[in-house]
Amino acid sequence: MKIVSTGSTLSSPQFLEKRLRARRRSQRWWAIGALTLLIIVIVVSRQEKLLIADVTVEGARVVKEEDVVAMAKQILAGNYLGLMPKRNALIYPGQKVEETLLKEFPRFSAVAASLEGLRLLRIDVAEREPFALYCASVLNPEEAGECFFLDDQGFIFDQSPLFSGAVYFIYTFKPTLEEPLGKQFLPTADFGVLAQFIENLPVLGIEPLAVEVGVEEFTIILAHEARMRIGRLSNLNLIYSNLSAFLGDEVITAQVDFIQKISELDLRTENKVFYKFRE
């Protein structure tokens, strides 16, 4: 005998109500389970043995360790969602600690946060080394105004003390940089090429003291107050080669103290060197 279902049982109000009650029971159990798990996580996250109790700093020489520790503890203060302590060793914001310290202390070139056990946060830092100065003006290197240290990548990282005499080479920018601390003087690659060009000038008997970077040209100030002008977009390796050939020419070498006698060297025209003698 064949039985044919009309489906009336499956769609009856009693059946639908039964299924709804079962679904609600399941949802309640899931909610209870999730809440229980959350409570367990919160309780565990607050266990004293899992909370970072102290911070140590390695590698800081100029920046005060207590300032770094205070900043790190400030980042670790408080809770996630008002429930789980940020000091918990399993969920502490290590990346934020590193990023914040790099921003707040421009002298740091690198910061690494790591745990020693579960109670001590160790912060290793690397400080930038002074390579040169950025100053507001180089028209008179002895009166350059407020100055800042640059590292060998061209990053301006700290205010410098006052120096007597030419202790560091001076870089400046025209127009003057607003709030230069924490800024890149030039893109790293461009700064490296310019710095290398300047460092090689003494080989040619030229003593540079400062450089002013303008929109269209570089102006290098020499020790005897002469100016060397170079196009901003020039190939500095080619400029150096041309200058070396010029200074090695017999007509130039025959003149005693040629460099000391000139007031300007103009290298802005490709493959040409123009110069002016002092009056």
PyRosetta script that sets phi, psi and omega in degrees:
from pyrosetta import init, pose_from_sequence

init()
pose = pose_from_sequence("MKIVSTGSTLSSPQFLEKRLRARRRSQRWWAIGALTLLIIVIVVSRQEKLLIADVTVEGARVVKEEDVVAMAKQILAGNYLGLMPKRNALIYPGQKVEETLLKEFPRFSAVAASLEGLRLLRIDVAEREPFALYCASVLNPEEAGECFFLDDQGFIFDQSPLFSGAVYFIYTFKPTLEEPLGKQFLPTADFGVLAQFIENLPVLGIEPLAVEVGVEEFTIILAHEARMRIGRLSNLNLIYSNLSAFLGDEVITAQVDFIQKISELDLRTENKVFYKFRE")
pose.set_psi(1, 137.3)
pose.set_omega(1, -177.2)
pose.set_phi(2, -101.7)
pose.set_psi(2, 130.4)
pose.set_omega(2, 179.9)
pose.set_phi(3, -107.3)
pose.set_psi(3, 128.4)
pose.set_omega(3, -179.9)
pose.set_phi(4, -112.0)
pose.set_psi(4, 123.6)
pose.set_omega(4, -179.8)
pose.set_phi(5, -87.5)
pose.set_psi(5, 135.1)
pose.set_omega(5, 177.0)
pose.set_phi(6, -86.7)
pose.set_psi(6, -11.4)
pose.set_omega(6, -179.2)
pose.set_phi(7, 82.3)
pose.set_psi(7, 2.9)
pose.set_omega(7, -177.7)
pose.set_phi(8, -67.5)
pose.set_psi(8, -31.0)
pose.set_omega(8, 178.6)
pose.set_phi(9, -67.0)
pose.set_psi(9, -42.3)
pose.set_omega(9, -177.6)
pose.set_phi(10, -67.7)
pose.set_psi(10, -26.0)
pose.set_omega(10, -176.8)
pose.set_phi(11, -106.0)
pose.set_psi(11, 10.2)
pose.set_omega(11, -178.8)
pose.set_phi(12, -70.4)
pose.set_psi(12, 150.6)
pose.set_omega(12, 178.4)
pose.set_phi(13, -58.2)
pose.set_psi(13, -36.7)
pose.set_omega(13, -179.0)
pose.set_phi(14, -64.3)
pose.set_psi(14, -42.0)
pose.set_omega(14, -179.4)
pose.set_phi(15, -67.0)
pose.set_psi(15, -43.5)
pose.set_omega(15, -179.8)
pose.set_phi(16, -64.0)
pose.set_psi(16, -38.9)
pose.set_omega(16, 178.3)
pose.set_phi(17, -65.2)
pose.set_psi(17, -38.5)
pose.set_omega(17, 178.3)
pose.set_phi(18, -63.0)
pose.set_psi(18, -43.6)
pose.set_omega(18, 179.4)
pose.set_phi(19, -65.6)
pose.set_psi(19, -37.9)
pose.set_omega(19, -179.9)
pose.set_phi(20, -65.4)
pose.set_psi(20, -41.4)
pose.set_omega(20, 177.9)
pose.set_phi(21, -64.0)
pose.set_psi(21, -38.2)
pose.set_omega(21, 179.2)
pose.set_phi(22, -65.2)
pose.set_psi(22, -40.5)
pose.set_omega(22, 179.6)
pose.set_phi(23, -65.4)
pose.set_psi(23, -42.2)
pose.set_omega(23, 179.6)
pose.set_phi(24, -64.0)
pose.set_psi(24, -39.7)
pose.set_omega(24, 177.6)
pose.set_phi(25, -60.9)
pose.set_psi(25, -43.4)
pose.set_omega(25, -179.9)
pose.set_phi(26, -63.4)
pose.set_psi(26, -42.2)
pose.set_omega(26, 180.0)
pose.set_phi(27, -65.0)
pose.set_psi(27, -38.3)
pose.set_omega(27, 178.4)
pose.set_phi(28, -64.1)
pose.set_psi(28, -41.8)
pose.set_omega(28, 179.2)
pose.set_phi(29, -65.4)
pose.set_psi(29, -39.9)
pose.set_omega(29, 176.3)
pose.set_phi(30, -62.9)
pose.set_psi(30, -41.5)
pose.set_omega(30, 179.4)
pose.set_phi(31, -64.7)
pose.set_psi(31, -42.5)
pose.set_omega(31, 178.6)
pose.set_phi(32, -63.6)
pose.set_psi(32, -41.7)
pose.set_omega(32, 179.4)
pose.set_phi(33, -63.9)
pose.set_psi(33, -44.5)
pose.set_omega(33, 179.9)
pose.set_phi(34, -64.2)
pose.set_psi(34, -42.1)
pose.set_omega(34, 179.5)
pose.set_phi(35, -64.9)
pose.set_psi(35, -41.3)
pose.set_omega(35, 178.0)
pose.set_phi(36, -62.2)
pose.set_psi(36, -43.4)
pose.set_omega(36, 179.1)
pose.set_phi(37, -62.8)
pose.set_psi(37, -42.6)
pose.set_omega(37, 179.5)
pose.set_phi(38, -61.9)
pose.set_psi(38, -42.9)
pose.set_omega(38, 179.0)
pose.set_phi(39, -62.3)
pose.set_psi(39, -41.9)
pose.set_omega(39, 178.9)
pose.set_phi(40, -62.3)
pose.set_psi(40, -44.5)
pose.set_omega(40, -179.9)
pose.set_phi(41, -61.7)
pose.set_psi(41, -43.5)
pose.set_omega(41, -179.5)
pose.set_phi(42, -63.8)
pose.set_psi(42, -45.3)
pose.set_omega(42, -180.0)
pose.set_phi(43, -61.9)
pose.set_psi(43, -45.3)
pose.set_omega(43, 180.0)
pose.set_phi(44, -64.8)
pose.set_psi(44, -40.8)
pose.set_omega(44, -177.7)
pose.set_phi(45, -64.6)
pose.set_psi(45, -20.9)
pose.set_omega(45, -179.4)
pose.set_phi(46, -95.2)
pose.set_psi(46, 2.9)
pose.set_omega(46, 178.5)
pose.set_phi(47, -63.4)
pose.set_psi(47, 130.0)
pose.set_omega(47, -175.4)
pose.set_phi(48, -57.5)
pose.set_psi(48, -35.8)
pose.set_omega(48, -177.2)
pose.set_phi(49, -69.9)
pose.set_psi(49, -11.8)
pose.set_omega(49, 178.6)
pose.set_phi(50, -103.2)
pose.set_psi(50, -0.4)
pose.set_omega(50, -176.7)
pose.set_phi(51, -96.6)
pose.set_psi(51, 132.4)
pose.set_omega(51, 177.1)
pose.set_phi(52, -65.3)
pose.set_psi(52, 123.8)
pose.set_omega(52, -175.8)
pose.set_phi(53, -101.9)
pose.set_psi(53, -24.8)
pose.set_omega(53, -175.9)
pose.set_phi(54, -148.7)
pose.set_psi(54, 162.0)
pose.set_omega(54, -179.9)
pose.set_phi(55, -129.8)
pose.set_psi(55, 134.7)
pose.set_omega(55, 176.0)
pose.set_phi(56, -123.6)
pose.set_psi(56, 148.6)
pose.set_omega(56, -176.9)
pose.set_phi(57, -122.4)
pose.set_psi(57, 132.4)
pose.set_omega(57, 178.2)
pose.set_phi(58, -122.6)
pose.set_psi(58, 135.0)
pose.set_omega(58, 174.7)
pose.set_phi(59, 102.7)
pose.set_psi(59, -10.7)
pose.set_omega(59, -179.7)
pose.set_phi(60, -80.9)
pose.set_psi(60, 127.3)
pose.set_omega(60, 178.9)
pose.set_phi(61, -117.9)
pose.set_psi(61, -45.9)
pose.set_omega(61, -179.9)
pose.set_phi(62, -91.5)
pose.set_psi(62, -47.4)
pose.set_omega(62, 177.3)
pose.set_phi(63, -69.0)
pose.set_psi(63, 135.5)
pose.set_omega(63, -178.7)
pose.set_phi(64, -71.1)
pose.set_psi(64, 130.2)
pose.set_omega(64, -179.5)
pose.set_phi(65, -59.2)
pose.set_psi(65, -38.5)
pose.set_omega(65, -177.8)
pose.set_phi(66, -64.2)
pose.set_psi(66, -29.6)
pose.set_omega(66, 177.7)
pose.set_phi(67, -69.4)
pose.set_psi(67, -39.3)
pose.set_omega(67, 179.0)
pose.set_phi(68, -68.0)
pose.set_psi(68, -43.2)
pose.set_omega(68, 179.3)
pose.set_phi(69, -61.3)
pose.set_psi(69, -44.8)
pose.set_omega(69, -179.6)
pose.set_phi(70, -61.3)
pose.set_psi(70, -41.2)
pose.set_omega(70, 179.7)
pose.set_phi(71, -66.2)
pose.set_psi(71, -42.5)
pose.set_omega(71, 179.8)
pose.set_phi(72, -63.5)
pose.set_psi(72, -42.8)
pose.set_omega(72, -179.8)
pose.set_phi(73, -66.5)
pose.set_psi(73, -32.8)
pose.set_omega(73, 177.2)
pose.set_phi(74, -64.0)
pose.set_psi(74, -39.9)
pose.set_omega(74, 178.6)
pose.set_phi(75, -67.3)
pose.set_psi(75, -34.5)
pose.set_omega(75, -177.6)
pose.set_phi(76, -82.0)
pose.set_psi(76, -9.4)
pose.set_omega(76, -178.4)
pose.set_phi(77, -71.0)
pose.set_psi(77, 153.1)
pose.set_omega(77, 175.7)
pose.set_phi(78, 88.2)
pose.set_psi(78, -170.9)
pose.set_omega(78, -173.9)
pose.set_phi(79, -133.0)
pose.set_psi(79, 157.3)
pose.set_omega(79, 170.3)
pose.set_phi(80, -79.4)
pose.set_psi(80, 126.4)
pose.set_omega(80, 179.5)
pose.set_phi(81, 55.2)
pose.set_psi(81, 22.4)
pose.set_omega(81, 179.8)
pose.set_phi(82, 72.8)
pose.set_psi(82, 11.1)
pose.set_omega(82, -173.5)
pose.set_phi(83, -121.7)
pose.set_psi(83, -51.1)
pose.set_omega(83, -173.0)
pose.set_phi(84, -106.3)
pose.set_psi(84, 125.8)
pose.set_omega(84, -176.3)
pose.set_phi(85, -61.5)
pose.set_psi(85, 135.2)
pose.set_omega(85, 175.6)
pose.set_phi(86, -67.9)
pose.set_psi(86, -18.6)
pose.set_omega(86, 179.2)
pose.set_phi(87, -76.3)
pose.set_psi(87, -6.5)
pose.set_omega(87, 179.3)
pose.set_phi(88, -60.8)
pose.set_psi(88, 128.5)
pose.set_omega(88, -174.3)
pose.set_phi(89, -63.4)
pose.set_psi(89, -23.2)
pose.set_omega(89, -177.4)
pose.set_phi(90, -84.1)
pose.set_psi(90, -20.3)
pose.set_omega(90, -174.7)
pose.set_phi(91, -134.4)
pose.set_psi(91, 17.8)
pose.set_omega(91, -177.9)
pose.set_phi(92, -65.7)
pose.set_psi(92, 148.8)
pose.set_omega(92, -175.6)
pose.set_phi(93, -82.0)
pose.set_psi(93, 72.7)
pose.set_omega(93, -176.2)
pose.set_phi(94, -62.2)
pose.set_psi(94, -42.0)
pose.set_omega(94, -178.8)
pose.set_phi(95, -64.7)
pose.set_psi(95, -39.5)
pose.set_omega(95, 179.1)
pose.set_phi(96, -65.8)
pose.set_psi(96, -37.2)
pose.set_omega(96, 176.8)
pose.set_phi(97, -58.6)
pose.set_psi(97, -47.4)
pose.set_omega(97, -178.5)
pose.set_phi(98, -64.1)
pose.set_psi(98, -48.0)
pose.set_omega(98, -177.2)
pose.set_phi(99, -64.4)
pose.set_psi(99, -40.6)
pose.set_omega(99, -178.3)
pose.set_phi(100, -67.8)
pose.set_psi(100, -42.3)
pose.set_omega(100, -179.7)
pose.set_phi(101, -65.5)
pose.set_psi(101, -37.9)
pose.set_omega(101, 176.9)
pose.set_phi(102, -63.3)
pose.set_psi(102, -36.9)
pose.set_omega(102, -179.4)
pose.set_phi(103, -75.0)
pose.set_psi(103, -43.0)
pose.set_omega(103, -175.3)
pose.set_phi(104, -77.5)
pose.set_psi(104, -25.1)
pose.set_omega(104, -179.8)
pose.set_phi(105, -124.0)
pose.set_psi(105, 84.9)
pose.set_omega(105, -177.3)
pose.set_phi(106, -58.6)
pose.set_psi(106, -19.6)
pose.set_omega(106, 178.7)
pose.set_phi(107, -66.2)
pose.set_psi(107, -22.7)
pose.set_omega(107, 179.2)
pose.set_phi(108, -77.9)
pose.set_psi(108, 129.3)
pose.set_omega(108, 174.7)
pose.set_phi(109, -95.5)
pose.set_psi(109, -19.8)
pose.set_omega(109, 178.9)
pose.set_phi(110, -154.3)
pose.set_psi(110, 144.9)
pose.set_omega(110, 177.1)
pose.set_phi(111, -139.3)
pose.set_psi(111, 132.6)
pose.set_omega(111, 177.4)
pose.set_phi(112, -132.9)
pose.set_psi(112, 123.4)
pose.set_omega(112, 178.6)
pose.set_phi(113, -104.5)
pose.set_psi(113, 133.2)
pose.set_omega(113, 179.5)
pose.set_phi(114, -150.4)
pose.set_psi(114, 159.6)
pose.set_omega(114, -179.3)
pose.set_phi(115, -96.2)
pose.set_psi(115, 140.9)
pose.set_omega(115, 167.3)
pose.set_phi(116, -112.4)
pose.set_psi(116, 100.5)
pose.set_omega(116, -169.3)
pose.set_phi(117, 75.2)
pose.set_psi(117, -151.6)
pose.set_omega(117, -180.0)
pose.set_phi(118, -110.0)
pose.set_psi(118, -5.3)
pose.set_omega(118, -171.9)
pose.set_phi(119, -113.6)
pose.set_psi(119, -10.4)
pose.set_omega(119, -175.9)
pose.set_phi(120, -123.9)
pose.set_psi(120, 124.7)
pose.set_omega(120, 174.9)
pose.set_phi(121, -98.2)
pose.set_psi(121, 120.8)
pose.set_omega(121, 179.1)
pose.set_phi(122, -102.7)
pose.set_psi(122, 131.3)
pose.set_omega(122, 178.8)
pose.set_phi(123, -118.4)
pose.set_psi(123, 113.6)
pose.set_omega(123, 176.8)
pose.set_phi(124, -97.7)
pose.set_psi(124, 130.6)
pose.set_omega(124, -178.4)
pose.set_phi(125, -128.0)
pose.set_psi(125, 153.6)
pose.set_omega(125, 172.4)
pose.set_phi(126, -122.4)
pose.set_psi(126, 128.2)
pose.set_omega(126, -178.2)
pose.set_phi(127, -96.3)
pose.set_psi(127, 146.5)
pose.set_omega(127, 176.7)
pose.set_phi(128, -72.9)
pose.set_psi(128, 146.6)
pose.set_omega(128, 177.8)
pose.set_phi(129, -101.8)
pose.set_psi(129, 136.4)
pose.set_omega(129, 177.7)
pose.set_phi(130, -61.3)
pose.set_psi(130, 130.0)
pose.set_omega(130, 177.7)
pose.set_phi(131, -112.5)
pose.set_psi(131, -38.6)
pose.set_omega(131, -178.7)
pose.set_phi(132, -159.8)
pose.set_psi(132, -173.8)
pose.set_omega(132, 178.2)
pose.set_phi(133, -118.4)
pose.set_psi(133, 146.1)
pose.set_omega(133, 164.2)
pose.set_phi(134, -105.0)
pose.set_psi(134, 126.3)
pose.set_omega(134, 179.6)
pose.set_phi(135, -127.2)
pose.set_psi(135, 158.9)
pose.set_omega(135, -178.2)
pose.set_phi(136, -65.8)
pose.set_psi(136, -28.7)
pose.set_omega(136, -177.8)
pose.set_phi(137, -151.5)
pose.set_psi(137, 149.2)
pose.set_omega(137, 174.2)
pose.set_phi(138, -128.0)
pose.set_psi(138, 14.5)
pose.set_omega(138, 178.3)
pose.set_phi(139, -58.4)
pose.set_psi(139, -34.3)
pose.set_omega(139, 171.7)
pose.set_phi(140, -135.7)
pose.set_psi(140, 99.7)
pose.set_omega(140, -176.2)
pose.set_phi(141, -54.4)
pose.set_psi(141, -23.4)
pose.set_omega(141, 178.5)
pose.set_phi(142, -76.8)
pose.set_psi(142, -16.8)
pose.set_omega(142, -179.7)
pose.set_phi(143, -128.4)
pose.set_psi(143, 55.5)
pose.set_omega(143, -171.2)
pose.set_phi(144, -80.9)
pose.set_psi(144, -6.0)
pose.set_omega(144, 179.9)
pose.set_phi(145, 77.1)
pose.set_psi(145, -155.8)
pose.set_omega(145, -178.0)
pose.set_phi(146, -65.6)
pose.set_psi(146, 132.0)
pose.set_omega(146, -176.6)
pose.set_phi(147, -127.4)
pose.set_psi(147, 156.2)
pose.set_omega(147, -179.9)
pose.set_phi(148, -134.9)
pose.set_psi(148, 153.6)
pose.set_omega(148, 176.6)
pose.set_phi(149, -78.3)
pose.set_psi(149, 140.7)
pose.set_omega(149, 169.9)
pose.set_phi(150, -111.7)
pose.set_psi(150, 144.8)
pose.set_omega(150, 170.7)
pose.set_phi(151, -91.6)
pose.set_psi(151, -178.1)
pose.set_omega(151, -175.4)
pose.set_phi(152, -74.1)
pose.set_psi(152, 0.1)
pose.set_omega(152, 174.4)
pose.set_phi(153, -101.4)
pose.set_psi(153, -1.4)
pose.set_omega(153, -179.9)
pose.set_phi(154, 86.5)
pose.set_psi(154, 18.2)
pose.set_omega(154, -180.0)
pose.set_phi(155, -93.8)
pose.set_psi(155, 130.5)
pose.set_omega(155, -178.8)
pose.set_phi(156, -89.0)
pose.set_psi(156, 114.1)
pose.set_omega(156, -167.3)
pose.set_phi(157, -122.3)
pose.set_psi(157, -13.1)
pose.set_omega(157, -178.3)
pose.set_phi(158, -164.3)
pose.set_psi(158, 149.7)
pose.set_omega(158, 175.9)
pose.set_phi(159, -72.8)
pose.set_psi(159, 140.5)
pose.set_omega(159, -177.3)
pose.set_phi(160, -100.0)
pose.set_psi(160, 155.5)
pose.set_omega(160, 172.8)
pose.set_phi(161, -74.4)
pose.set_psi(161, 173.7)
pose.set_omega(161, 176.4)
pose.set_phi(162, -78.8)
pose.set_psi(162, 134.7)
pose.set_omega(162, 178.6)
pose.set_phi(163, -115.3)
pose.set_psi(163, 145.8)
pose.set_omega(163, 172.8)
pose.set_phi(164, -100.2)
pose.set_psi(164, 123.1)
pose.set_omega(164, -177.7)
pose.set_phi(165, 88.5)
pose.set_psi(165, 177.5)
pose.set_omega(165, -176.4)
pose.set_phi(166, -88.2)
pose.set_psi(166, 80.9)
pose.set_omega(166, 179.5)
pose.set_phi(167, -77.8)
pose.set_psi(167, -42.3)
pose.set_omega(167, 179.5)
pose.set_phi(168, -124.6)
pose.set_psi(168, 150.9)
pose.set_omega(168, 171.2)
pose.set_phi(169, -65.7)
pose.set_psi(169, 146.2)
pose.set_omega(169, -175.0)
pose.set_phi(170, -113.5)
pose.set_psi(170, 132.4)
pose.set_omega(170, 172.3)
pose.set_phi(171, -111.9)
pose.set_psi(171, 144.0)
pose.set_omega(171, 170.8)
pose.set_phi(172, -144.3)
pose.set_psi(172, 167.1)
pose.set_omega(172, -176.2)
pose.set_phi(173, -129.4)
pose.set_psi(173, 139.5)
pose.set_omega(173, 178.3)
pose.set_phi(174, -123.0)
pose.set_psi(174, 116.8)
pose.set_omega(174, 5.1)
pose.set_phi(175, -72.6)
pose.set_psi(175, 159.0)
pose.set_omega(175, -176.1)
pose.set_phi(176, -59.6)
pose.set_psi(176, 139.3)
pose.set_omega(176, 177.5)
pose.set_phi(177, -69.7)
pose.set_psi(177, 133.8)
pose.set_omega(177, 174.6)
pose.set_phi(178, -85.4)
pose.set_psi(178, 132.2)
pose.set_omega(178, 179.7)
pose.set_phi(179, 47.0)
pose.set_psi(179, 67.1)
pose.set_omega(179, -172.7)
pose.set_phi(180, -69.4)
pose.set_psi(180, -23.1)
pose.set_omega(180, -176.2)
pose.set_phi(181, -57.8)
pose.set_psi(181, 126.5)
pose.set_omega(181, 178.9)
pose.set_phi(182, 87.0)
pose.set_psi(182, 8.4)
pose.set_omega(182, -179.7)
pose.set_phi(183, -106.9)
pose.set_psi(183, 159.3)
pose.set_omega(183, 175.0)
pose.set_phi(184, -90.0)
pose.set_psi(184, 124.2)
pose.set_omega(184, -177.1)
pose.set_phi(185, -63.4)
pose.set_psi(185, -50.9)
pose.set_omega(185, 173.5)
pose.set_phi(186, -138.8)
pose.set_psi(186, 159.4)
pose.set_omega(186, 172.1)
pose.set_phi(187, -51.0)
pose.set_psi(187, 142.7)
pose.set_omega(187, -171.1)
pose.set_phi(188, -51.4)
pose.set_psi(188, -46.1)
pose.set_omega(188, -178.5)
pose.set_phi(189, -64.1)
pose.set_psi(189, -43.6)
pose.set_omega(189, -179.8)
pose.set_phi(190, -65.1)
pose.set_psi(190, -41.0)
pose.set_omega(190, 179.4)
pose.set_phi(191, -63.7)
pose.set_psi(191, -40.4)
pose.set_omega(191, -179.7)
pose.set_phi(192, -62.1)
pose.set_psi(192, -41.4)
pose.set_omega(192, 179.6)
pose.set_phi(193, -66.1)
pose.set_psi(193, -43.9)
pose.set_omega(193, 179.6)
pose.set_phi(194, -64.7)
pose.set_psi(194, -44.1)
pose.set_omega(194, -179.5)
pose.set_phi(195, -62.4)
pose.set_psi(195, -40.8)
pose.set_omega(195, 179.5)
pose.set_phi(196, -65.4)
pose.set_psi(196, -40.7)
pose.set_omega(196, 177.9)
pose.set_phi(197, -59.5)
pose.set_psi(197, -45.9)
pose.set_omega(197, -178.5)
pose.set_phi(198, -66.0)
pose.set_psi(198, -41.0)
pose.set_omega(198, -179.5)
pose.set_phi(199, -65.6)
pose.set_psi(199, -25.7)
pose.set_omega(199, -179.0)
pose.set_phi(200, -85.4)
pose.set_psi(200, -11.8)
pose.set_omega(200, -177.0)
pose.set_phi(201, -61.7)
pose.set_psi(201, -38.0)
pose.set_omega(201, 178.7)
pose.set_phi(202, -58.4)
pose.set_psi(202, -25.1)
pose.set_omega(202, 176.8)
pose.set_phi(203, -61.0)
pose.set_psi(203, -29.4)
pose.set_omega(203, -179.7)
pose.set_phi(204, -92.9)
pose.set_psi(204, 7.4)
pose.set_omega(204, -179.9)
pose.set_phi(205, 83.3)
pose.set_psi(205, 16.6)
pose.set_omega(205, -179.1)
pose.set_phi(206, -109.3)
pose.set_psi(206, 127.1)
pose.set_omega(206, -179.0)
pose.set_phi(207, -107.4)
pose.set_psi(207, 102.3)
pose.set_omega(207, -179.7)
pose.set_phi(208, -84.9)
pose.set_psi(208, 145.4)
pose.set_omega(208, 177.8)
pose.set_phi(209, -112.8)
pose.set_psi(209, -33.0)
pose.set_omega(209, -174.2)
pose.set_phi(210, -160.6)
pose.set_psi(210, 164.4)
pose.set_omega(210, 176.0)
pose.set_phi(211, -140.9)
pose.set_psi(211, 137.6)
pose.set_omega(211, 174.6)
pose.set_phi(212, -109.0)
pose.set_psi(212, 121.1)
pose.set_omega(212, -179.9)
pose.set_phi(213, -95.7)
pose.set_psi(213, 112.5)
pose.set_omega(213, 178.1)
pose.set_phi(214, -102.6)
pose.set_psi(214, -177.0)
pose.set_omega(214, -178.9)
pose.set_phi(215, -67.2)
pose.set_psi(215, -36.0)
pose.set_omega(215, -174.3)
pose.set_phi(216, -115.8)
pose.set_psi(216, -13.2)
pose.set_omega(216, -176.5)
pose.set_phi(217, -155.0)
pose.set_psi(217, 161.6)
pose.set_omega(217, 168.9)
pose.set_phi(218, -99.2)
pose.set_psi(218, 138.2)
pose.set_omega(218, 171.7)
pose.set_phi(219, -120.5)
pose.set_psi(219, 113.1)
pose.set_omega(219, -179.5)
pose.set_phi(220, -97.9)
pose.set_psi(220, 125.7)
pose.set_omega(220, 179.2)
pose.set_phi(221, -92.6)
pose.set_psi(221, 127.7)
pose.set_omega(221, -178.0)
pose.set_phi(222, -96.6)
pose.set_psi(222, 167.2)
pose.set_omega(222, -173.3)
pose.set_phi(223, -60.0)
pose.set_psi(223, -31.5)
pose.set_omega(223, -178.9)
pose.set_phi(224, -98.0)
pose.set_psi(224, 25.0)
pose.set_omega(224, 173.4)
pose.set_phi(225, 71.7)
pose.set_psi(225, 13.8)
pose.set_omega(225, 173.4)
pose.set_phi(226, -78.8)
pose.set_psi(226, 163.5)
pose.set_omega(226, -179.8)
pose.set_phi(227, -119.3)
pose.set_psi(227, 138.4)
pose.set_omega(227, 173.7)
pose.set_phi(228, -115.6)
pose.set_psi(228, 120.7)
pose.set_omega(228, -175.6)
pose.set_phi(229, -108.9)
pose.set_psi(229, 131.2)
pose.set_omega(229, -177.2)
pose.set_phi(230, -135.9)
pose.set_psi(230, 136.5)
pose.set_omega(230, 177.4)
pose.set_phi(231, -62.2)
pose.set_psi(231, 139.7)
pose.set_omega(231, -176.1)
pose.set_phi(232, -61.0)
pose.set_psi(232, -33.4)
pose.set_omega(232, -177.6)
pose.set_phi(233, -95.7)
pose.set_psi(233, 10.0)
pose.set_omega(233, -177.7)
pose.set_phi(234, -69.2)
pose.set_psi(234, 153.0)
pose.set_omega(234, 171.8)
pose.set_phi(235, -80.4)
pose.set_psi(235, 106.1)
pose.set_omega(235, -172.9)
pose.set_phi(236, -67.7)
pose.set_psi(236, -28.5)
pose.set_omega(236, 176.0)
pose.set_phi(237, -65.8)
pose.set_psi(237, -41.1)
pose.set_omega(237, 177.8)
pose.set_phi(238, -68.7)
pose.set_psi(238, -40.4)
pose.set_omega(238, 177.8)
pose.set_phi(239, -58.3)
pose.set_psi(239, -45.4)
pose.set_omega(239, -179.3)
pose.set_phi(240, -63.1)
pose.set_psi(240, -42.5)
pose.set_omega(240, 179.1)
pose.set_phi(241, -62.2)
pose.set_psi(241, -43.9)
pose.set_omega(241, 179.0)
pose.set_phi(242, -65.0)
pose.set_psi(242, -41.0)
pose.set_omega(242, 179.8)
pose.set_phi(243, -65.1)
pose.set_psi(243, -40.2)
pose.set_omega(243, 178.0)
pose.set_phi(244, -62.2)
pose.set_psi(244, -42.8)
pose.set_omega(244, 178.9)
pose.set_phi(245, -65.8)
pose.set_psi(245, -39.6)
pose.set_omega(245, 179.7)
pose.set_phi(246, -62.7)
pose.set_psi(246, -48.4)
pose.set_omega(246, -177.6)
pose.set_phi(247, -70.9)
pose.set_psi(247, -19.0)
pose.set_omega(247, 178.3)
pose.set_phi(248, -91.1)
pose.set_psi(248, -3.5)
pose.set_omega(248, 179.1)
pose.set_phi(249, -65.9)
pose.set_psi(249, 145.1)
pose.set_omega(249, -176.3)
pose.set_phi(250, -60.3)
pose.set_psi(250, -35.2)
pose.set_omega(250, -179.4)
pose.set_phi(251, -63.6)
pose.set_psi(251, -36.6)
pose.set_omega(251, -178.4)
pose.set_phi(252, -80.5)
pose.set_psi(252, -44.8)
pose.set_omega(252, -178.5)
pose.set_phi(253, -65.4)
pose.set_psi(253, -22.4)
pose.set_omega(253, 179.7)
pose.set_phi(254, -73.2)
pose.set_psi(254, -16.4)
pose.set_omega(254, -179.4)
pose.set_phi(255, -92.4)
pose.set_psi(255, 123.6)
pose.set_omega(255, -178.2)
pose.set_phi(256, -69.2)
pose.set_psi(256, 131.8)
pose.set_omega(256, 177.6)
pose.set_phi(257, 52.0)
pose.set_psi(257, 48.5)
pose.set_omega(257, -177.8)
pose.set_phi(258, -56.7)
pose.set_psi(258, -49.2)
pose.set_omega(258, -176.7)
pose.set_phi(259, -60.0)
pose.set_psi(259, -41.5)
pose.set_omega(259, -178.0)
pose.set_phi(260, -69.1)
pose.set_psi(260, -19.6)
pose.set_omega(260, -177.4)
pose.set_phi(261, -88.4)
pose.set_psi(261, -16.9)
pose.set_omega(261, -174.1)
pose.set_phi(262, -90.4)
pose.set_psi(262, 155.4)
pose.set_omega(262, 175.5)
pose.set_phi(263, -107.1)
pose.set_psi(263, -18.6)
pose.set_omega(263, -178.5)
pose.set_phi(264, -155.7)
pose.set_psi(264, 139.1)
pose.set_omega(264, 169.7)
pose.set_phi(265, -118.6)
pose.set_psi(265, 119.2)
pose.set_omega(265, -177.1)
pose.set_phi(266, -108.5)
pose.set_psi(266, 111.5)
pose.set_omega(266, -177.8)
pose.set_phi(267, -113.6)
pose.set_psi(267, 22.6)
pose.set_omega(267, -175.8)
pose.set_phi(268, -77.1)
pose.set_psi(268, -19.2)
pose.set_omega(268, 179.2)
pose.set_phi(269, -94.5)
pose.set_psi(269, 131.6)
pose.set_omega(269, -175.2)
pose.set_phi(270, -59.6)
pose.set_psi(270, 130.8)
pose.set_omega(270, 176.7)
pose.set_phi(271, 61.4)
pose.set_psi(271, 22.6)
pose.set_omega(271, 177.5)
pose.set_phi(272, -135.4)
pose.set_psi(272, 150.3)
pose.set_omega(272, 175.7)
pose.set_phi(273, -129.3)
pose.set_psi(273, 120.2)
pose.set_omega(273, 175.9)
pose.set_phi(274, -108.8)
pose.set_psi(274, 147.1)
pose.set_omega(274, -179.6)
pose.set_phi(275, -145.9)
pose.set_psi(275, 157.5)
pose.set_omega(275, 176.9)
pose.set_phi(276, -127.7)
pose.set_psi(276, 139.1)
pose.set_omega(276, 175.0)
pose.set_phi(277, -86.9)
pose.set_psi(277, 156.9)
pose.set_omega(277, 175.3)
pose.set_phi(278, -64.9)
pose.set_psi(278, 148.0)
pose.set_omega(278, 178.8)
pose.set_phi(279, -85.8)
pose.dump_pdb("model.pdb")
